[in-house]
Structures are given as structure tokens and as C-alpha cells.
């Protein structure tokens, strides 16, 4: 997994260290499966961390997990970034969502290939 953190987060010491810890938890959730995806599909998974504001103008971190043209995202508040158990659960759900997106796209391509072969 390739991880990117934007400059606004890097410039905020408390948030930067929270994202660094969260990114390690994310890497442990994803584990070696990202390498399997890369070896079969030619492209790995990217985690992009950005800073933002929620609807109450509080600082949040937005994570976008992506592979090729598939992506899923989630927003994390500062308290949540300090809760490893909560992060692990959210990352598992987010990772599952991305895998589902990839699976749907691959299934669609497979159906198209089979249909084309059946026509011949």
C-alpha cells in the first residue's frame, strides 16, 4: 500500500502523529492482500490522507482508499483517530467496501469476456 499525507496534515504535529498511527493500523488491516491485488491486477492500493472540516467546522481527516478507478472514503474526527479499536473496525469495513468495488468491476469484465467468447 502506498500512503500519501497532504502538507496541511504534516504541518499539524498532533494530527500528523495521529495519522501516522492510524496509517500503521490501516496497513495491518490490509496486510499482504494489497500485494496480491498488485500482482494480479498490476496496480496496488493507495491511501490518501487529507485534512478537512466537518459540518460543524471541526478539523477532520479524510481517508480515500483507491485502486485504479475504484475508491472509497471515510472521515475521521480527532477523538476517533486516537481510538485504535474503533479505527481498526472502520478500516476493516472500508477495506471490505473497496474489495467489493474491485470485485464487481472484475465480475463485469469477466461476464463481458464470456459473452464475447460465446458469440464466437
C-alpha positions as CSV (number, residue, x, y, z in Angstrom):
1,X,0.0,0.0,0.0
2,X,1.2,3.4,-0.9
3,X,0.3,6.1,1.6
4,X,0.2,9.8,1.0
5,X,-0.4,12.5,3.5
6,X,-1.1,16.1,2.5
7,X,1.0,19.0,3.6
8,X,-1.6,20.5,5.9
9,X,-1.6,17.4,8.0
10,X,2.2,17.2,8.0
11,X,2.3,20.8,9.3
12,X,0.0,20.0,12.2
13,X,2.1,18.0,14.7
14,X,-0.7,16.4,16.7
15,X,-2.8,15.5,13.7
16,X,0.3,14.2,11.8
17,X,1.2,11.8,14.6
18,X,-2.4,10.6,14.9
19,X,-2.5,9.9,11.1
20,X,0.9,8.2,11.3
21,X,-0.5,5.8,14.0
22,X,-3.8,5.3,12.1
23,X,-1.8,4.6,8.9
24,X,0.0,1.7,10.7
25,X,-3.3,0.3,11.8
26,X,-4.6,0.6,8.3
27,X,-1.5,-1.2,6.9
28,X,-2.1,-4.1,9.4
29,X,-5.7,-4.4,8.4
30,X,-4.9,-4.5,4.7
31,X,-1.9,-6.7,5.3
32,X,-0.4,-8.6,2.4
33,X,-3.6,-8.7,0.4
34,X,-2.6,-5.4,-1.3
35,X,0.4,-7.2,-2.8
36,X,-1.9,-9.9,-4.1
37,X,-4.1,-7.3,-5.7
38,X,-1.0,-5.7,-7.2
39,X,0.4,-8.9,-8.6
40,X,-2.9,-9.9,-10.2
41,X,-4.2,-6.5,-11.3
42,X,-1.0,-4.7,-11.9
43,X,-1.7,-1.9,-9.6
44,X,-1.6,-1.5,-5.8
45,X,-3.8,0.3,-3.3
46,X,-3.3,3.9,-2.4
47,X,-4.3,5.6,0.9
48,X,-4.6,9.4,0.6
49,X,-5.0,11.3,3.8
50,X,-6.3,14.9,3.6
51,X,-7.4,17.4,6.1
52,X,-10.9,18.9,6.1
53,X,-13.7,20.3,8.2
54,X,-16.9,18.7,9.2
55,X,-20.3,20.4,9.1
56,X,-19.6,21.9,12.5
57,X,-16.2,23.3,11.3
58,X,-14.2,20.8,13.3
59,X,-10.9,19.6,11.9
60,X,-11.2,16.0,10.5
61,X,-9.0,13.7,8.5
62,X,-10.4,12.3,5.2
63,X,-9.1,8.9,4.0
64,X,-9.5,7.9,0.4
65,X,-8.6,4.3,-0.4
66,X,-8.2,3.7,-4.1
67,X,-7.2,1.2,-6.7
68,X,-7.3,2.1,-10.3
69,X,-10.7,3.7,-10.9
70,X,-12.3,2.3,-7.7
71,X,-12.3,4.3,-4.5
72,X,-13.9,4.5,-1.1
73,X,-13.6,7.2,1.6
74,X,-14.2,7.9,5.2
75,X,-13.9,10.9,7.5
76,X,-12.3,10.6,11.0
77,X,-12.6,13.0,13.9
78,X,-9.7,13.7,16.2
79,X,-11.1,11.6,19.0
80,X,-11.6,8.7,16.7
81,X,-8.0,8.9,15.4
82,X,-6.9,8.2,19.0
83,X,-9.0,5.1,19.4
84,X,-7.2,2.1,17.8
85,X,-10.0,-0.4,18.3
86,X,-12.5,1.9,16.6
87,X,-10.1,2.7,13.7
88,X,-9.5,-1.0,13.1
89,X,-13.2,-1.6,12.8
90,X,-13.7,1.3,10.4
91,X,-10.7,0.3,8.3
92,X,-11.9,-3.3,8.1
93,X,-15.3,-2.0,6.8
94,X,-13.7,0.5,4.4
95,X,-11.3,-2.2,3.1
96,X,-14.2,-4.6,2.5
97,X,-16.0,-1.8,0.6
98,X,-13.1,-1.3,-1.7
99,X,-12.7,-5.0,-2.3
100,X,-16.3,-5.3,-3.1
101,X,-16.0,-2.4,-5.7
102,X,-13.0,-4.2,-7.3
103,X,-14.9,-7.5,-7.3
104,X,-17.9,-6.0,-9.0
105,X,-15.8,-4.5,-11.7
106,X,-13.8,-7.7,-12.3
107,X,-17.1,-9.7,-12.4
108,X,-18.5,-7.4,-15.0
109,X,-15.3,-7.7,-17.2
110,X,-15.5,-11.5,-16.8
111,X,-19.1,-11.6,-17.9
112,X,-18.3,-9.5,-20.9
113,X,-15.4,-11.7,-21.9
114,X,-17.5,-14.9,-21.5
115,X,-20.3,-13.3,-23.6
116,X,-17.8,-12.3,-26.3
117,X,-16.4,-15.9,-26.4
118,X,-19.9,-17.4,-26.6
119,X,-20.6,-15.3,-29.6
120,X,-17.7,-16.8,-31.5
